[in-house]
Amino acid sequence: MNVYDAVLTNIAVREFTEEFLKDEHLIRILDAARLCQSGKNLQPWYFIVIRERSTLDALAELMKGDVDERNHEEISHSDRDHLGSEERV
C-alpha cells in the first residue's frame, strides 16, 4: 500500500526510517490531508512541515506525558524560535 492510499484509508503508521521524504511525496500527502473530512467541512487545520530532527525531538519532549493532564499552555513565538525552522504549508 502506498502512503496516499494509507492516508485515505485512515491507517496509522508508527514505524519510520531516517530517509528524507521527497518533496513530491510530501505534497501528495498534504493534498490528501487537506481533503479529509471535518465538521461542517470547515477544515480548521494548519500543517507544519518539520525537516530538522532536533526540532522534532524538541516537540516530542514538549508532548511527553498525558496531554489531558498538562496546563495546555500555548507556545509563544519566542519559545518557537529555539525549536528550529518550520515551514507552514
Number of C-alpha atoms within 10 A of each C-alpha: 5 6 15 16 12 13 16 13 9 9 10 8 9 5 5 6 6 6 6 7 10 8 9 8 12 14 12 12 17 16 12 15 16 14 11 12 10 11 7 6 9 8 13 8 9 9 11 11 13 14 14 12 11 13 17 15 12 14 13 10 10 11 11 9 9 7 10 7 7 10 7 8 6 7 10 8 8 8 9 14 11 10 15 14 14 15 9 9 9
